[in-house]
């Protein structure tokens, strides 16, 4: 037990949104917080995610919001009940950052960028007493419980009264989330689920001609449905991008979890793409039943079906020359183009990660049952969600819960800070 004039010392490992939020809660509770990260500066992935506009949460009603977490909504729901979309937006405003709601319901800073928010946050954290230790890579626990780091000055062992791990998943490892922490936690009997790519692209296997001509081309205004899946009852409208190996983009990311799981189960998944959602099959068949005359196939598709460019190229990938002379088959394919998804792209390329520390190995405050005083937060937990602000919201909320949990645990151990009755 500590002397009454000494604050509890907490190590937070991982300087992304979850780790920074845990640090903020701990500092407010009177703890002395040292934050460690393997990278040269904080929030590397957070800044990268905000390059195209920082979509940090979503404005949709809470019942729809929580449904985005799918099978993981159970453990995520209480975290968002404590610190959900509205609370997060108010917290951003308190940093002096104005926000707006986009046409899709996504919430952004008015300046769109992540950097001003991160700078304001770090300024406030430093004023509260946060100590940063960059280029400190966590390697695991010493036998007596110390934290082992590699640093530019050599190995370092740190003792702490409590630990918050917010080390991210396994995507974008060049920004620090390399999943190396899995081995250290497995060695201490923390229940883990394998890390898997989430919000990822998929391999299709294009012809050389198609990928040379269309890689990097968007396929716009389509509706995609994953066949033989719980997702099949509702098609998703949007666009996706052709890559050299297959497809990626927002429309695909929303279906990626189900597609990935189906590939694991059956060896492949089929995406059905409606290339002309504004036109029904009957009307399209009438148009395609007109004589082609002297029109080339390209002119015919463009003139009577409104199909050209990459959409015409996609049809050529799945149809034979004879199929184009069969109006019924051609119309049916335009309305339900089958794309066979052969494999998810590698974890390192994914936007986010599924798998990680299982909730069954944590208490309600996100403390590991196998390691009392060690808490986990953020993407290293076993959950996933689509893009659209849901990922960041849960990272902030879990970081806040882990920080609160650590304060509560320190209090129960008689360690002194403001939250423990100082």
C-alpha positions in Angstrom: 0.0 0.0 0.0 1.2 3.5 -0.8 1.8 6.5 1.4 -1.1 8.9 1.4 0.9 11.7 -0.4 1.8 9.5 -3.3 -0.5 9.1 -6.3 -0.9 5.6 -7.8 1.4 5.0 -10.9 -0.4 3.7 -14.0 1.3 2.7 -17.2 -0.8 3.1 -20.4 0.7 1.3 -23.4 -0.6 2.5 -26.8 -1.0 6.1 -27.8 -4.1 5.9 -29.9 -7.6 7.1 -29.0 -8.3 4.3 -26.5 -5.0 4.8 -24.7 -5.2 8.6 -24.7 -8.8 8.5 -23.4 -7.8 6.0 -20.6 -4.9 8.4 -19.7 -7.3 11.3 -19.5 -9.6 9.5 -17.1 -6.8 8.3 -14.9 -5.2 11.8 -14.7 -8.5 13.3 -13.7 -8.8 10.6 -11.0 -5.4 11.6 -9.5 -3.2 8.9 -10.9 0.3 9.5 -12.2 0.2 8.4 -15.8 3.1 7.3 -18.0 2.1 6.6 -21.6 4.3 4.4 -23.7 4.2 3.8 -27.5 6.5 2.1 -30.0 6.1 4.9 -32.6 8.0 8.3 -32.6 4.8 10.2 -32.1 1.2 9.7 -30.8 -1.9 8.8 -32.8 -0.3 7.6 -36.0 -3.2 5.5 -37.2 -5.7 8.1 -35.9 -4.0 10.8 -38.1 -3.9 8.4 -41.1 -7.6 7.6 -40.6 -8.4 11.3 -40.7 -6.5 12.1 -43.9 -9.7 12.0 -46.0 -11.8 13.7 -43.3 -12.0 12.5 -39.7 -15.3 10.7 -39.3 -15.2 10.1 -35.6 -18.8 9.1 -34.9 -22.3 8.8 -36.4 -25.5 10.6 -35.6 -28.0 7.8 -36.2 -30.3 6.7 -33.4 -28.8 4.6 -30.7 -30.6 1.4 -31.6 -29.3 1.5 -35.1 -25.9 2.6 -33.9 -25.4 -0.4 -31.6 -26.7 -2.8 -34.2 -23.6 -2.0 -36.3 -21.5 -4.1 -33.9 -23.4 -7.3 -34.9 -22.6 -10.3 -32.8 -20.3 -8.1 -30.6 -23.0 -5.7 -29.5 -23.5 -7.3 -26.1 -20.2 -6.2 -24.6 -20.0 -3.0 -26.5 -23.5 -1.7 -25.6 -22.8 -0.8 -22.0 -19.6 1.0 -23.0 -21.6 3.2 -25.4 -24.4 3.7 -22.9 -21.7 5.3 -20.7 -19.9 7.2 -23.5 -21.7 7.1 -26.8 -22.0 9.3 -29.9 -23.6 12.3 -28.2 -21.1 12.2 -25.3 -18.2 11.9 -27.7 -19.3 14.8 -29.8 -19.7 17.0 -26.6 -16.2 15.9 -25.6 -14.8 17.0 -28.9 -16.6 20.4 -28.5 -15.0 20.8 -25.1 -11.6 20.6 -26.8 -12.6 23.7 -28.8 -13.3 21.7 -32.0 -16.5 22.4 -33.8 -18.3 19.6 -35.7 -21.0 19.0 -38.3 -23.2 16.1 -39.5 -22.7 15.1 -43.1 -25.5 14.1 -45.5 -24.9 10.5 -44.6 -25.2 11.1 -40.9 -21.5 10.8 -40.3 -20.0 13.3 -37.9 -16.8 15.3 -38.7 -14.8 18.1 -37.3 -15.6 21.4 -39.2 -12.0 21.5 -40.4 -12.3 17.8 -41.4 -8.8 17.1 -40.1 -7.6 14.9 -37.2 -4.5 16.9 -36.4 -6.1 20.0 -34.7 -8.2 17.7 -32.5 -5.1 15.6 -31.5 -3.0 18.8 -30.8 -5.7 20.2 -28.6 -6.1 16.9 -26.7 -2.4 16.5 -26.2 -2.1 20.0 -24.9 -4.8 19.3 -22.3 -3.2 16.0 -21.3 0.2 17.5 -20.9 -1.2 20.2 -18.7 -2.9 17.5 -16.6 0.5 15.9 -16.1 0.8 13.2 -18.7 4.3 11.9 -19.3 5.0 10.5 -22.8 7.6 7.8 -23.6 7.9 7.4 -27.4 9.9 4.7 -29.2 9.2 2.4 -26.3 8.0 -1.0 -27.6 6.3 -3.3 -25.1 7.7 -6.8 -25.1 5.7 -8.4 -22.3 5.8 -9.0 -18.6 8.8 -9.8 -16.4 8.3 -12.8 -14.1 7.7 -10.5 -11.2 5.1 -8.4 -13.1 7.3 -5.6 -14.4 6.7 -4.3 -17.9 9.5 -5.0 -20.4 10.3 -2.4 -23.1 12.9 -2.0 -25.8 13.9 1.6 -26.2 16.5 3.6 -28.2 18.7 3.4 -25.0 18.3 -0.3 -24.5 16.0 -2.6 -22.5 13.9 -1.0 -19.8 11.7 -2.5 -17.1 8.9 -0.4 -15.6 6.9 -1.1 -12.5 3.3 0.2 -12.2 0.4 -0.1 -9.8 -2.0 -0.7 -12.8 -1.7 -1.1 -16.5 -3.9 -0.2 -19.4 -3.1 -2.0 -22.7 -4.4 -0.2 -25.8 -2.1 -1.6 -28.4 -4.4 -1.8 -31.4 -5.1 -4.8 -33.6 -3.0 -6.1 -36.4 -3.8 -3.8 -39.3 -1.5 -1.1 -40.7 1.5 -2.5 -38.7 3.7 0.3 -40.1 1.8 2.7 -37.9 2.4 0.6 -34.8 -0.5 -1.9 -34.6 1.3 -5.1 -35.3 -0.4 -7.6 -33.0 2.8 -8.6 -31.4 1.2 -8.3 -28.0 -0.8 -11.5 -28.7 2.1 -13.7 -27.7 2.7 -11.9 -24.4 -0.9 -12.2 -23.3 -1.2 -15.8 -24.5 1.7 -16.6 -22.3 -0.2 -15.3 -19.3 -3.4 -17.3 -20.1 -5.5 -14.3 -21.3 -8.2 -15.7 -23.6 -7.6 -14.6 -27.2 -9.4 -14.9 -30.6 -7.2 -15.0 -33.7 -6.7 -11.6 -35.4 -8.6 -11.3 -38.7 -8.9 -8.6 -41.3 -12.0 -6.4 -41.1 -13.2 -3.6 -43.3 -11.0 -5.1 -46.0 -10.9 -5.8 -49.7 -11.1 -9.2 -51.4 -9.4 -11.1 -54.2 -11.5 -11.9 -57.2 -9.0 -13.0 -59.9 -9.4 -10.7 -62.9 -8.2 -11.3 -66.4 -5.0 -9.6 -67.3 -6.8 -7.3 -69.7 -9.4 -6.2 -67.1 -7.0 -5.4 -64.3 -4.6 -3.6 -66.6 -7.5 -1.4 -67.9 -9.6 -0.9 -64.9 -7.5 -1.2 -61.7 -8.1 2.0 -59.7 -11.5 2.6 -61.3 -14.6 3.1 -59.1 -17.8 1.2 -59.8 -20.6 3.7 -58.9 -24.3 3.6 -58.1 -24.7 -0.1 -57.6 -26.3 -2.4 -55.0 -24.4 -5.3 -53.6 -25.8 -8.4 -51.8 -23.8 -11.2 -50.3 -25.4 -14.4 -51.4 -26.4 -17.2 -48.9 -25.8 -14.9 -46.0 -27.7 -13.2 -43.2 -26.7 -10.1 -45.2 -28.6 -11.3 -48.2 -32.0 -10.0 -47.1 -30.9 -6.4 -47.7 -28.7 -5.1 -50.5 -26.3 -2.3 -49.8 -26.1 0.7 -52.1 -22.9 2.6 -52.9 -19.7 2.2 -54.8 -16.6 0.1 -54.7 -13.1 0.2 -56.3 -11.5 -2.2 -58.7 -8.0 -3.2 -57.6 -5.4 -5.3 -59.3 -6.4 -8.4 -57.3 -10.1 -7.7 -56.8 -12.4 -5.2 -55.1 -12.3 -2.8 -52.1 -14.1 0.3 -50.8 -16.9 1.4 -48.5 -19.6 -0.8 -50.0 -17.4 -3.8 -49.7 -16.2 -3.0 -46.2 -19.8 -3.1 -44.9 -20.1 -6.7 -46.1 -16.5 -7.8 -45.2 -17.2 -9.5 -41.9 -19.9 -11.8 -43.4 -17.9 -12.4 -46.6 -14.7 -13.2 -44.6 -16.6 -15.7 -42.4 -18.3 -17.3 -45.4 -14.9 -17.8 -47.2 -13.6 -19.5 -44.0 -16.6 -21.8 -43.9 -17.1 -22.5 -47.6 -13.9 -21.6 -49.4 -15.5 -18.7 -51.3 -18.3 -16.1 -51.2 -20.4 -14.7 -54.0 -21.2 -11.1 -54.2 -24.2 -10.2 -56.3 -24.0 -6.8 -57.9 -26.9 -4.9 -59.4 -25.2 -2.7 -62.0 -28.5 -0.8 -62.8 -30.5 -0.5 -59.6 -32.7 2.3 -61.0 -34.1 0.0 -63.7 -36.1 -3.1 -63.1 -35.4 -6.4 -64.9 -38.6 -6.2 -67.0 -37.8 -2.8 -68.4 -34.2 -3.7 -69.0 -35.2 -6.9 -70.9 -37.4 -4.8 -73.1 -34.5 -2.5 -73.9 -32.1 -5.3 -74.6 -34.5 -7.2 -76.8 -34.2 -4.5 -79.5 -32.3 -5.5 -82.6 -28.6 -4.6 -82.4 -28.4 -3.8 -86.1 -25.0 -2.3 -87.0 -24.2 -1.3 -83.5 -21.1 -2.7 -81.9 -21.6 -4.5 -78.6 -20.2 -1.6 -76.7 -22.5 0.9 -78.5 -25.4 -1.4 -78.0 -24.9 -1.7 -74.2 -24.3 2.0 -73.9 -27.3 3.0 -76.0 -29.9 0.5 -74.7 -28.8 -0.4 -71.2 -26.7 2.6 -70.1 -23.8 0.2 -69.5 -20.2 1.2 -70.5 -16.7 1.5 -69.2 -15.9 -0.6 -66.1 -19.5 -2.0 -65.9 -19.2 -3.3 -69.4 -15.8 -4.7 -68.5 -17.3 -6.5 -65.5 -19.9 -8.1 -67.7 -17.2 -9.4 -70.0 -15.4 -10.9 -67.1 -18.4 -13.2 -66.3 -20.2 -13.7 -69.6 -19.2 -15.6 -72.8 -19.7 -13.9 -76.2 -22.7 -16.0 -76.8 -24.3 -14.8 -73.6 -24.5 -11.2 -74.9 -26.8 -12.5 -77.6 -29.3 -13.8 -75.0 -31.3 -10.7 -73.8 -32.8 -12.6 -70.8 -29.5 -13.9 -69.6 -27.8 -10.5 -70.2 -30.5 -8.6 -68.3 -30.4 -11.0 -65.4 -26.6 -10.7 -65.2 -26.7 -6.9 -65.2 -29.2 -7.0 -62.3 -27.2 -9.7 -60.4 -23.6 -9.8 -61.6 -21.9 -12.7 -59.6 -18.4 -11.9 -58.3 -16.7 -14.8 -56.6 -14.7 -13.5 -53.6 -11.8 -16.0 -53.2 -9.9 -14.5 -50.2 -9.8 -11.5 -47.9 -6.8 -9.3 -48.4 -4.1 -9.7 -45.8 -4.5 -8.3 -42.3 -1.8 -5.7 -42.8 -3.9 -4.1 -45.6 -7.2 -4.0 -43.6 -8.6 -0.9 -42.1 -9.3 -2.6 -38.9 -9.1 -6.0 -37.1 -11.5 -8.6 -35.7 -10.4 -10.9 -32.9 -8.1 -10.1 -30.0 -8.7 -10.2 -26.2 -12.0 -12.1 -25.6 -14.6 -10.3 -23.4 -15.1 -13.5 -21.5 -11.6 -13.1 -20.1 -12.4 -9.6 -18.8 -14.7 -8.2 -16.1 -17.2 -5.4 -16.7 -14.4 -2.8 -16.2 -12.2 -4.5 -18.9 -9.8 -5.9 -16.4 -8.2 -9.2 -17.4 -9.2 -12.0 -15.0 -5.9 -13.7 -15.5 -3.9 -10.5 -14.6 -5.5 -8.4 -11.9 -4.7 -4.7 -12.4 -4.2 -5.1 -16.2 -6.9 -3.6 -18.4 -7.5 -3.8 -22.1 -9.1 -1.3 -24.5 -9.6 -0.3 -28.1 -9.1 -2.4 -31.2 -7.1 -5.1 -29.3 -10.5 -6.3 -27.9 -12.4 -8.9 -29.8 -15.0 -6.9 -31.7 -15.5 -5.3 -35.1 -17.7 -2.7 -36.7 -18.0 -1.1 -40.2 -16.5 2.2 -41.0 -18.6 5.3 -40.5 -17.5 6.4 -37.0 -18.4 3.2 -35.2 -14.8 2.0 -34.9 -13.5 5.2 -33.3 -16.6 5.6 -31.0 -16.0 2.2 -29.5 -12.3 2.8 -29.1 -12.9 6.1 -27.2 -15.7 4.4 -25.1 -13.6 1.4 -24.2 -10.6 3.5 -23.3 -12.8 5.5 -21.0 -14.2 2.4 -19.3 -10.7 0.9 -18.9 -9.5 4.2 -17.2 -12.5 4.2 -14.9 -11.9 0.5 -14.2 -8.3 1.1 -13.3 -9.2 3.9 -10.9 -11.8 1.7 -9.2 -9.4 -1.2 -8.9 -6.7 1.1 -7.4 -9.3 2.3 -4.9 -10.1 -1.2 -3.9 -6.4 -1.9 -3.3 -6.1 1.1 -1.0 -3.9 3.0 -3.5 -4.3 6.7 -3.2 -5.4 9.3 -5.7 -8.3 11.7 -5.9 -10.7 8.9 -6.8 -9.5 6.9 -3.8 -10.3 9.6 -1.3 -7.2 11.7 -1.3 
